Structure formats: structure tokens, C-alpha cells
């Protein structure tokens, strides 16, 4: 009888441990891997006319001449950078640097809000380099984003550890840009 009671005790403890692991895995998936989807916020901004593609109605030459932070912002919107997030229990925000024909721009994602500035940013997570012509093509036709990166006309270079990139949600962004997996 004692063996049966001991077996039942071990069995119940095992079930509890498995349940805890399943719940922990679900929490990691929901809060770390998947993260919050801010698409509806940006879709509403676009529908209301507050978020407009800066190349609409422009020739490529005019767009190249007028290229600025607004173009970078809209490109980040198209690649859904607004879904990047801080690692759990951290204030380390996602940071992206762009090198576009010698001009540097940086972006920081804070609670789903994309903040773009001209210049470099310390401790960037990734560096994206491209030409103004490629960026404008990506803005005109978002299906050309993967083509540009897979052809080598644009490139994304991880600058942070893989764990940091994973915890901030870069894996999906990297895959959407390049068509390849980062890890």
C-alpha cells in the first residue's frame, strides 16, 4: 500500500511540473515570441489619412531629392517594426540604424510607437543599409522588400546577441525582410 501512495505522490508532482512548464511555455510564446500586435493602430492611422506613403505622386528623382526621416518611418511601418518590443522586465527598447547612401537614420520603438531621427544611434540591435532608390522602390511596392534583401541590394546586419534579438521580436522582422530565418 505504501508503494502505491508513493507512486501517486510522484505522479501528481510530475503532473504539476508538466503543467507549470506548459503554462510557462505559453507565456513565453504570447509575451516574448508573439508579442503585442499593433497593426490595428497603424491601419487606423493609415485609414484616417494621418499616415501617408511619402512617395505617392512623386517621381523617383523627386523622392530621392526629398528623402528624409518620413521615408524611413513609412518603410518601418511597412515592415511592421511597430511590433518590436522590450524584452520582458527590461527598459531596453528596440533600436534600428539605417545607412542610406552615407546618410544615417535611426529608429527606436517605444511601446509600439516608432520614433525616427537623423543620425546614428548607440547600441543598435540591427543595421539596415540600402540605397535611396531601393528604399523608394520598397515604398512604392512592398512586395519588392524581400527581393531587394535577397538580391543583396539591401542588407540587414544583426548587431546584438541572438538572445536579445529573439526577446525583442526581431526574428519575424528579419524573416519578413530577407525571406530567411535569423536563427
Buried (B, 14 or more C-beta within 10 A) or exposed (E): EEEEEEEEEEEEEEEEEEEEEEEEEEEEEEEBEEBBEBEEBBEEEBEEEEBEBBBEEBEEEEBBEEBEBBBBBBBBBBBBBBBBBBBEEEEEBBBBBBBBEEEBBBBBBEEBEBBBEEEEBEEBBBBBBBBBBBBBBBBBEEEBBBBBBEEEBBBBEBBBEEEBBBBBBBBBBBBBBBEEEBE
